[in-house]
């Protein structure tokens, strides 16, 4: 569609880079929590669990920085208006889902970081230990772990709704899905 008003290139690139990171982190998060801890393995067998947790944390901090950039960019650069052909209830639903997606995109790395700083292990960003800003506290770590997990499942549901709406609009030919296309 040539008359489709698209998001600007920066918003499109940030959308897709963040989407790839988030989808990868969801898969990684679901995978890594099922890995055995060192204490659960036979003597002498090494656990790979720590590697995946550190990778997840580094990706999370990277995603948080990109999300912050995306939020700032989104505040300073308006999204294209939805066409009048989209019903008012769908426009309101899209606004609500996008608002919740942004809220969860901010809350997820924050809850993950809070979980991490109350852990007995150092928080590392691509191998560099970050300053410890809190003492290890297993109750606080567990609280933020539960928050992070609940947010993850909410995030999965919101992403599924977002993708389903994009597919619906793509099939219906409304031009909405094409607004995030790099073409």
C-alpha positions in Angstrom: 0.0 0.0 0.0 1.6 3.3 -1.1 -0.8 5.5 1.0 0.3 3.8 4.4 1.7 6.3 6.8 4.6 4.5 8.5 6.5 4.9 11.7 9.8 6.6 11.3 12.9 4.4 10.6 14.3 4.7 14.1 11.0 3.5 15.6 10.8 0.6 13.2 14.4 -0.5 13.8 14.0 -0.2 17.6 10.7 -2.2 17.4 12.3 -5.1 15.6 15.6 -5.2 17.5 13.8 -5.1 20.8 11.2 -7.6 19.6 14.0 -10.1 18.7 15.8 -9.6 22.0 12.6 -10.0 24.0 11.4 -13.1 22.2 14.9 -14.6 22.6 14.9 -13.7 26.3 11.5 -15.3 26.8 12.7 -18.5 25.3 15.9 -18.3 27.2 14.1 -17.5 30.5 11.8 -20.5 30.1 14.7 -22.7 29.2 17.2 -21.6 31.9 14.9 -21.9 34.9 14.5 -25.6 34.1 18.3 -26.3 34.1 19.6 -28.1 37.2 21.5 -26.1 39.8 25.1 -27.3 40.6 23.8 -28.7 43.9 21.4 -30.9 41.9 24.1 -32.5 39.7 26.3 -35.5 40.3 29.6 -34.7 42.0 32.1 -33.3 39.4 29.5 -32.4 36.8 29.4 -28.8 35.9 26.2 -26.7 35.6 25.7 -24.5 32.6 22.8 -22.7 34.4 25.0 -19.7 35.5 26.0 -19.1 31.9 22.5 -18.8 30.7 21.4 -16.6 33.7 24.3 -14.2 33.0 23.4 -14.1 29.3 19.7 -13.4 30.2 20.8 -10.6 32.5 23.1 -9.0 29.9 20.4 -9.2 27.3 17.9 -7.8 29.8 20.1 -4.8 30.5 20.7 -4.2 26.8 17.0 -4.5 26.1 16.3 -2.0 29.0 18.7 0.6 27.5 17.0 0.1 24.0 13.6 0.3 25.6 14.5 3.5 27.4 15.7 4.9 24.1 12.5 3.8 22.4 10.3 5.4 25.1 12.2 8.7 24.7 12.0 8.5 20.9 8.3 7.7 21.1 7.6 10.7 23.4 9.4 13.0 21.1 8.2 11.5 17.8 4.5 10.8 17.4 3.2 7.5 16.1 1.1 7.8 12.9 -2.6 8.0 13.6 -4.7 5.0 13.0 -6.9 5.3 9.9 -10.6 6.2 10.4 -11.4 2.8 8.8 -10.3 1.2 12.1 -13.3 1.1 14.5 -13.1 3.2 17.7 -13.1 0.1 19.9 -10.2 -1.4 18.0 -8.3 1.9 18.3 -8.9 1.9 22.1 -7.9 -1.7 22.4 -4.7 -1.1 20.4 -3.9 1.9 22.6 -4.5 -0.2 25.8 -2.4 -3.1 24.5 0.4 -0.8 23.4 0.3 1.1 26.8 0.5 -2.2 28.7 3.3 -3.4 26.4 5.3 -0.3 27.2 4.5 -0.6 30.9 5.6 -4.3 31.0 8.7 -3.5 28.9 9.8 -1.1 31.6 8.7 -3.3 34.6 10.3 -6.5 33.3 14.0 -5.4 33.3 13.4 -3.4 36.5 12.0 -6.4 38.3 14.8 -8.6 36.9 17.4 -6.2 38.1 15.9 -5.9 41.5 15.8 -9.7 41.7 19.4 -9.8 40.7 20.7 -7.1 43.1 19.2 -9.0 46.1 20.9 -12.2 45.0 24.1 -13.5 46.6 25.7 -13.5 43.1 27.1 -10.4 41.4 25.1 -8.9 38.6 27.3 -8.9 35.4 26.7 -7.0 32.2 28.5 -8.8 29.4 31.1 -10.2 31.9 31.6 -6.9 33.8 30.5 -7.0 37.4 28.2 -4.1 38.2 28.5 -2.4 41.6 26.6 -4.1 44.4 23.9 -1.6 45.5 22.2 -3.9 48.0 23.1 -6.7 50.3 21.9 -10.2 49.5 18.4 -10.7 50.8 16.7 -14.0 49.9 13.2 -12.8 50.8 13.5 -9.7 48.6 15.1 -11.8 45.8 12.2 -14.2 46.0 9.6 -11.4 46.0 11.1 -9.8 42.9 11.5 -13.3 41.3 7.8 -13.9 41.6 7.0 -10.4 40.2 9.4 -11.0 37.3 7.8 -14.4 36.6 4.2 -13.0 36.7 5.2 -10.1 34.5 6.8 -12.6 32.0 3.5 -14.5 31.6 1.6 -11.2 31.3 4.1 -10.1 28.7 3.7 -13.4 26.7 -0.1 -12.9 26.7 0.3 -9.2 25.5 2.8 -10.2 22.8 0.4 -12.9 21.6 -2.4 -10.4 21.4 -0.1 -7.9 19.6 1.0 -10.5 17.1 -2.5 -11.8 16.5 -3.7 -8.2 15.8 -0.8 -7.6 13.4 -1.6 -10.9 11.5 -5.3 -10.0 11.4 -4.5 -6.6 9.9 -2.0 -8.1 7.5 -4.6 -10.6 6.3 -7.3 -8.0 6.1 -5.1 -5.6 4.2 -5.8 -2.6 6.4 -2.2 -1.3 6.0 -1.7 -1.3 9.8 0.9 -4.1 9.8 2.9 -2.4 7.0 3.5 0.6 9.2 6.3 -1.3 11.0 7.8 -2.7 7.8 11.4 -1.8 6.9 10.4 -1.9 3.2 
